[in-house]
Amino acid sequence: MFHSAKYEGTQSEKYDLVKKQLKALIEDEPNQIANLSNASALLNQFLDRINWVGFYLMDGNELVLGPFQGLPACVRIPIGRGVCGTAVQKRKTLRVADVNTFPGHIACDSASQSEIVIPIIKNDSVIGVLDIDSPEKNRFDETDEIHLNEFHNS
């Protein structure tokens, strides 16, 4: 059974540990929903100063809410709208220091002040996004971006 771990060391060393934990959790499980559920729970336990972490999955021409940890969220997001839809449209990670300055930001949780969204690409198609919100501005840095891009590819 999984036990909460105390993460020590540099930010990169902590991320390396959480990526190993994710691999152990999902390596023998083929079900995508189960794996995304465990991934969101693991990130919620690992990351400090966040208020929402989860996945949106592609369904036709829009993103639909998937497994997450946090307050209830927007269910459907059109491609090109908000940070999540824009990350899909641009096919790149978006790190937003202040969501209030992002054109068309969708405020599912009014407490969110910064956000990072990582597109999940499989066989050259975007299949979803990993979305993480924080109640503080400028919460996510380059190290977060690098390791979260690796995390979702685990």
One Martini backbone bead per residue (centre of mass of N, CA, C, O) as a GRO file, in nm:
protein
  154
    1MET     BB    1   0.101   0.033   0.014
    2PHE     BB    2   0.058   0.367   0.027
    3HIS     BB    3   0.278   0.624   0.145
    4SER     BB    4   0.364   0.899   0.274
    5ALA     BB    5   0.615   1.119   0.177
    6LYS     BB    6   0.926   1.259   0.243
    7TYR     BB    7   1.057   1.538   0.087
    8GLU     BB    8   1.400   1.554  -0.004
    9GLY     BB    9   1.594   1.810  -0.119
   10THR     BB   10   1.589   1.899  -0.409
   11GLN     BB   11   1.366   1.966  -0.643
   12SER     BB   12   1.471   1.746  -0.840
   13GLU     BB   13   1.483   1.512  -0.633
   14LYS     BB   14   1.183   1.515  -0.567
   15TYR     BB   15   1.081   1.459  -0.853
   16ASP     BB   16   1.224   1.189  -0.890
   17LEU     BB   17   1.059   1.044  -0.670
   18VAL     BB   18   0.772   1.091  -0.787
   19LYS     BB   19   0.827   0.943  -1.054
   20LYS     BB   20   0.882   0.667  -0.924
   21GLN     BB   21   0.606   0.640  -0.791
   22LEU     BB   22   0.440   0.645  -1.046
   23LYS     BB   23   0.560   0.400  -1.183
   24ALA     BB   24   0.474   0.201  -0.957
   25LEU     BB   25   0.161   0.259  -0.982
   26ILE     BB   26   0.135   0.206  -1.326
   27GLU     BB   27   0.296  -0.037  -1.464
   28ASP     BB   28   0.038  -0.268  -1.423
   29GLU     BB   29  -0.177  -0.048  -1.533
   30PRO     BB   30  -0.407   0.000  -1.808
   31ASN     BB   31  -0.589   0.212  -1.675
   32GLN     BB   32  -0.631   0.543  -1.728
   33ILE     BB   33  -0.807   0.641  -1.490
   34ALA     BB   34  -0.643   0.517  -1.262
   35ASN     BB   35  -0.373   0.660  -1.334
   36LEU     BB   36  -0.478   0.955  -1.319
   37SER     BB   37  -0.574   0.940  -1.030
   38ASN     BB   38  -0.299   0.876  -0.901
   39ALA     BB   39  -0.147   1.119  -1.018
   40SER     BB   40  -0.317   1.342  -0.883
   41ALA     BB   41  -0.275   1.246  -0.591
   42LEU     BB   42   0.033   1.262  -0.589
   43LEU     BB   43   0.059   1.565  -0.659
   44ASN     BB   44  -0.110   1.669  -0.421
   45GLN     BB   45   0.091   1.555  -0.207
   46PHE     BB   46   0.361   1.692  -0.322
   47LEU     BB   47   0.246   1.967  -0.373
   48ASP     BB   48   0.276   2.291  -0.290
   49ARG     BB   49   0.070   2.555  -0.323
   50ILE     BB   50  -0.211   2.419  -0.406
   51ASN     BB   51  -0.574   2.378  -0.540
   52TRP     BB   52  -0.518   2.215  -0.823
   53VAL     BB   53  -0.529   1.878  -0.978
   54GLY     BB   54  -0.534   1.760  -1.327
   55PHE     BB   55  -0.749   1.633  -1.590
   56TYR     BB   56  -0.790   1.670  -1.939
   57LEU     BB   57  -0.987   1.530  -2.204
   58MET     BB   58  -1.031   1.440  -2.512
   59ASP     BB   59  -1.353   1.533  -2.690
   60GLY     BB   60  -1.310   1.594  -2.975
   61ASN     BB   61  -1.323   1.964  -2.960
   62GLU     BB   62  -1.269   1.899  -2.644
   63LEU     BB   63  -1.246   1.933  -2.304
   64VAL     BB   64  -1.266   1.689  -2.036
   65LEU     BB   65  -1.311   1.603  -1.736
   66GLY     BB   66  -1.104   1.444  -1.510
   67PRO     BB   67  -0.899   1.352  -1.299
   68PHE     BB   68  -0.895   1.492  -0.955
   69GLN     BB   69  -0.787   1.760  -0.722
   70GLY     BB   70  -1.048   1.939  -0.569
   71LEU     BB   71  -1.256   2.142  -0.673
   72PRO     BB   72  -1.493   2.183  -0.857
   73ALA     BB   73  -1.516   2.186  -1.218
   74CYS     BB   74  -1.490   2.236  -1.522
   75VAL     BB   75  -1.602   2.029  -1.781
   76ARG     BB   76  -1.577   2.223  -2.043
   77ILE     BB   77  -1.320   2.294  -2.303
   78PRO     BB   78  -1.234   2.477  -2.549
   79ILE     BB   79  -1.044   2.516  -2.798
   80GLY     BB   80  -0.864   2.820  -2.719
   81ARG     BB   81  -0.957   2.824  -2.417
   82GLY     BB   82  -0.785   2.922  -2.204
   83VAL     BB   83  -0.518   2.756  -2.091
   84CYS     BB   84  -0.590   2.470  -2.184
   85GLY     BB   85  -0.689   2.531  -2.479
   86THR     BB   86  -0.423   2.676  -2.562
   87ALA     BB   87  -0.226   2.441  -2.517
   88VAL     BB   88  -0.352   2.268  -2.734
   89GLN     BB   89  -0.333   2.460  -2.976
   90LYS     BB   90  -0.004   2.497  -2.929
   91ARG     BB   91   0.142   2.241  -2.813
   92LYS     BB   92   0.213   2.372  -2.514
   93THR     BB   93   0.347   2.484  -2.243
   94LEU     BB   94   0.183   2.670  -1.974
   95ARG     BB   95   0.306   2.950  -1.781
   96VAL     BB   96   0.114   3.131  -1.534
   97ALA     BB   97   0.164   3.384  -1.307
   98ASP     BB   98  -0.117   3.550  -1.400
   99VAL     BB   99  -0.442   3.479  -1.472
  100ASN     BB  100  -0.561   3.779  -1.488
  101THR     BB  101  -0.375   3.826  -1.769
  102PHE     BB  102  -0.527   3.606  -1.924
  103PRO     BB  103  -0.678   3.564  -2.205
  104GLY     BB  104  -0.972   3.392  -2.127
  105HIS     BB  105  -0.988   3.308  -1.855
  106ILE     BB  106  -1.092   3.029  -1.655
  107ALA     BB  107  -1.277   3.052  -1.348
  108CYS     BB  108  -1.324   2.789  -1.145
  109ASP     BB  109  -1.123   2.918  -0.924
  110SER     BB  110  -1.087   3.218  -0.760
  111ALA     BB  111  -0.809   3.141  -0.608
  112SER     BB  112  -0.662   3.139  -0.861
  113GLN     BB  113  -0.329   3.277  -0.983
  114SER     BB  114  -0.184   3.019  -1.099
  115GLU     BB  115  -0.048   2.825  -1.392
  116ILE     BB  116  -0.015   2.485  -1.528
  117VAL     BB  117   0.008   2.346  -1.868
  118ILE     BB  118   0.020   2.005  -2.002
  119PRO     BB  119   0.046   1.845  -2.277
  120ILE     BB  120  -0.080   1.535  -2.406
  121ILE     BB  121   0.120   1.332  -2.621
  122LYS     BB  122   0.003   1.091  -2.871
  123ASN     BB  123   0.082   1.016  -3.172
  124ASP     BB  124   0.068   1.340  -3.240
  125SER     BB  125  -0.165   1.370  -3.019
  126VAL     BB  126  -0.387   1.534  -2.830
  127ILE     BB  127  -0.536   1.385  -2.521
  128GLY     BB  128  -0.446   1.617  -2.311
  129VAL     BB  129  -0.418   1.755  -1.970
  130LEU     BB  130  -0.217   1.908  -1.730
  131ASP     BB  131  -0.352   2.071  -1.433
  132ILE     BB  132  -0.224   2.354  -1.234
  133ASP     BB  133  -0.308   2.525  -0.934
  134SER     BB  134  -0.268   2.848  -0.761
  135PRO     BB  135  -0.303   3.091  -0.490
  136GLU     BB  136  -0.029   3.189  -0.617
  137LYS     BB  137   0.180   3.384  -0.758
  138ASN     BB  138   0.435   3.246  -0.926
  139ARG     BB  139   0.466   2.926  -0.848
  140PHE     BB  140   0.593   2.848  -1.124
  141ASP     BB  141   0.877   2.701  -1.267
  142GLU     BB  142   1.113   2.561  -1.464
  143THR     BB  143   1.139   2.303  -1.296
  144ASP     BB  144   0.847   2.226  -1.302
  145GLU     BB  145   0.818   2.208  -1.607
  146ILE     BB  146   1.023   1.989  -1.663
  147HIS     BB  147   0.907   1.766  -1.463
  148LEU     BB  148   0.608   1.764  -1.560
  149ASN     BB  149   0.676   1.669  -1.844
  150GLU     BB  150   0.794   1.397  -1.737
  151PHE     BB  151   0.560   1.290  -1.563
  152HIS     BB  152   0.342   1.248  -1.797
  153ASN     BB  153   0.559   1.034  -1.942
  154SER     BB  154   0.562   0.784  -1.729
   0.00000   0.00000   0.00000
